[in-house]
Amino acid sequence: MGNVGVFVAHSLAGLPNRPPLTLLFKGHEQLWRWNEVDATLKLTTHGTTENRKGFDVEIQRRRPRDALPSEQESPDSSRTANSTIPSLLVPELRDSASVASVLHNLSGKGPESASRQDNVPSRNHILVLPEVDDKNLPHTESDTQRLFSADYLTDQDKIKKEHQQLEDGYQDASVQEQNEVIYHLIVATKAPRTAKAVQSWAHRLTPQSTILFLQNGMGVIDEVNEQVFPDPEFRPQYMVGVNSHGLKSRGAFDVVHVGEGSIALGIMPQLVTPGSEPVQSLGQAPPSSRYLLRTMTRTPVFVAVGFTPTDLLQHQLDKLAINSIINPLTAILGCQNGGLIYSFNITRVMRLLLAEIGLVIRSLPELQNVPNVNMRFDTLRLERLVVSIAELTSNNDSSMLQDTKAARQTEIDYINGYIVKRGEELGLHCVLNYMLMHMIKAKGTLISRDERGILPFPGSLKKPRN
């Protein structure tokens, strides 16, 4: 589970009269890890760790690849699809009490699920779709072999009976849980996996639902519209959050709050009907959007503030410019954020990159009627902004550095790649950002090869000619 997902779910759980919270897991592997940590989220701030429980859990059902929700598909039309769980019994669930506990949570009959009795969806229910940390999941051969070891298979009949109980109970629970309309969905996955993650739950989203996106970079909503909701009439309402909190993982479902920041929130304009004027005022937004905005802003830890779409766009572009410098340079150089300051050579690179980035941002058509845009996105002002953030977070590892070290896919296509894409649309060739984007991808490929121990095929390396 990603840092932002843990941070958001943990903070919302600390509210007085908190709303029901459900964590949406990609598969049974995350459920194994969730049970290993005793269904607990941990957040450490200033050396103090606070544990929080009481979360419901839902597991993504496996749908055929060609069974994608159509624009006319109602939330109820795909609810009879089969749900599956693994053919292995989770080792940590071998005792009857553990099995009963998981079934109790999955069926939504715990004390925190009282608002969903009789399968009536609660309009105050918030679902958090976190990032999947594949490196913490048991995909390796050694883990699979461990599941079949004698320590876990001493009583075959008991295990088979309890496994069947878990499977039957899970399928019954999924029929109940996955029939509900999702009114509030917070997506905290990495940008490259956001569209696919939303697609898995799209059959339960309606135009009255609200999705809050909390990703680095820009361009995610365009992908979601293209791949998941191509028809504007059937799209949910979108909200975007710009998060400046510093977070660092310390293990599965365990995050350290290393830097206090804020979250800028905004409800995106949306066409009510084709050809109509987009929704601009908060009063015109669906009740789900207003409720989610109120809930986020009343959470003290977030320091969340609501903005108009135009103001939020400028906040997004500010952060995009910062991330376009700090993230790739720290990942390539292998240094913390503070390593970028007080270096003549790095400053020269930074200024050349910011000249490209600032030119693209100032040329965006959506900002042409906004006052003081040229001053706000001037190269010198952006440089001062980057240096101040790098100094403020000097002891932090950027998210891209963490991803490259762990051989995970980075968000470079949505950061520098977004600058390159918008520049091409405007007739501007951003060669420096293009080069940086491919350097990050090349480094990720090299690290991934080293981790997996990939060797070249015999004869693939030719001897140099004399």
Secondary structure, DSSP 8 states (H G I E B T S, - for coil): --HHHHHHHHHHHTSTT---EEEEESSHHHHHHHHHTTS-EEEEETTEEEEE---EEEE-----TT----TT--TTTTTTS-----SS--GGG-SHHHHHHHHHHHTT-SGGGGGGGGG---TT-EEEEE---GGGS--SHHHHHHHTSTTT-S-HHHHHHHHHHHHHHHHHHHHHHTTS--SEEEEES-GGGHHHHHHHTGGG--TT-EEEE--SSS-HHHHHHHHT--SGGG--EEEEEEE--EEEEEETTEEEEEE---EEEEE---BSSTTS-B--SGGGS-HHHHHHHHHHHT-GGGTEEE--HHHHHHHHHHHHHHHHHHHHHHHHHT--GGGGSS-HHHHHHHHHHHHHHHHHHHT-GGGTTSTTHHHHT-HHHHHHHHHHHHHHTTT---HHHHHHHTT---SGGGTHHHHHHHHHHTT---HHHHHHHHHHHHHHHHHHHHHHT----TTSS-----
